[in-house]
């Protein structure tokens, strides 16, 4: 009698490593999203501090705090959309190249399996739909705190500052 088994059933250690890799990718992704949100907050605050005099002027002539918040959030939205567009173009170019040519990692052995071929990339629709949406939402969420800060600027203090 012949029994056929998949390679994950034959080599359980490799299946465990693949499952562990998925969890570690989730953790690394969460850390990267945290770092990206801190980068967005830093960029937005630097943008606000460079234009604090202008915010003081528009606040002094009667602009409402909600309108200043909308202005900062629109700036963050444009930053996210343009960044996603450029990132998707670069990712598609590099992904296409590595899908055609593959990435050579040399020869290695892992859990009794010899790997000596090029590793070819693969495209998924989620890379170009879900992830950019996550980035845009993360950018807008990270810009809420700087936007509220800009909305609370006191015009008399802002007008005294000059760079």
N, C-alpha and C positions, 0 to 999 in steps of 0.2 A: 504494500500500500504506500502510495506517495502522498505526502502532505506538503502543501505549499504555504509558506509563511511570508509575510511582509518583512522588510528589513528592520522595521521598528520592533517587531516581535522577536526577531532573531537577536538583535543587538539592543537590549533594553537600556543600556547605559547611554547610547546615542539618543534615544528617544527622550530620556530624562534631561540630557544636555540641551536638546532643542526646546523642551518645555521651560527649562530654566532660562534659556536665552530669551524667550518671549517675555518672561517676568522682568528680566534685567533690562530689556529694551523699554518696557513700560516705565521702570524707575528712571532710566537715563532720559527718557522723553519728558517725564515730569520735571526733572532737574533742569533740562534745557528750556522748557517753557517758563520755569521760574526765573532763570537767568535772563531769558528774552524779555520777560515782563519788567524786570529790574532795569534792563537796558532801555526799554521804552519809557519808563518813568524818568530815568535820568535824562534822556533826550528831550522829553517834553518839558522837564523843569529847566534845562539849559535854554530851551527856546523861550520859555516864559521869562527867565531872568534876563536874557538879552533884550527883551522887548518890554520890560517892566514899566519903563517911562511911557511907552505907547499905550499900555493897558491903563495906566493912571490917567492919561489924557482921555481915552474913550470912556472910562468910568466917570471922569469929571464932567463930561458933557451929557451924561445921562444914560449911558448904556446899562442895561439891566444885567445882573449877575448871570441869569439864565442864558442870555445871549452870548456872554463871554464863555460860558461853559460849552455852549453849542459850537462856538468858534474853535475852541481847543479840541473838542471831540471830532469835528470835521477835519481838522488838521491831522489828527491821529488816524482817522479813517483813510485819508489820502495817502499818508505814510504807509499804512498797512497794504493798501491796494497796489500801490506802485512797487513796494518791496516784494509782494507776492508775485506780481507779474514778472519782475526781473528774476526772482528766484526760480519761478517755474520755467522760464526760458533757459536759464543756465542749467537747471536740473534736467530738463528735457535734452539739451545738447550733450551733457556729460552722460546721461543715461542711454541715449542713442548710441553714443560712441562705445560705451562699455557693453551694450547689448550686442553690438556688431563684432567688437574685437575681444571683449572679455578682459578681466583683470588677472594678471598672472601673479600668483602668490608663491610660486616655486613648488617644490615637492614637500609634502608633509604627511604624517600618519596620525590619525585621530581615532582612538578606540578600535584599533585593528583594521581600519579602513584607510587605504592609501589614496591620497588626493594629489594628483599631479596635473590636472587640467586647468585651463583658465576658468574663472568663475564669471558667468554671464549674468548681467542684470536683467531685471524683469519689471515691466511697468504695470501698475495697478491704477484703476480709475480713482481710487481714494487718494492717491498721491496728488492728484490735480483737482480734486473736488473737496473732499473733507478737510484735508490739512490746511489749505488756504483759508477755508471758512473758520477753522479753529484759530489760525493766526490773526485774522481780522477781528474776531471776537475777543481774543486775548489782548490785542493792542488797544481796542476801545475800552475794555475793562481796566487795563493798566493806566489809561489816560484819564480816568475819572478823578483820581486823587489830584493830579496836577491841575486839571480843569477847575476843580472846586477851589483849589488854592488861588488860581488866577481870578476867580470870581470874587474872592474875599479881599482882594487887594484894596488897601485904603488909598484913595487918590492923592491925598496930601503927602503921604509918605513916599509914594511912588514917584511923584513929581519932583521930590527933592533929590532923588537918585539920578545920577548921570554917569555914563561910562566913558 
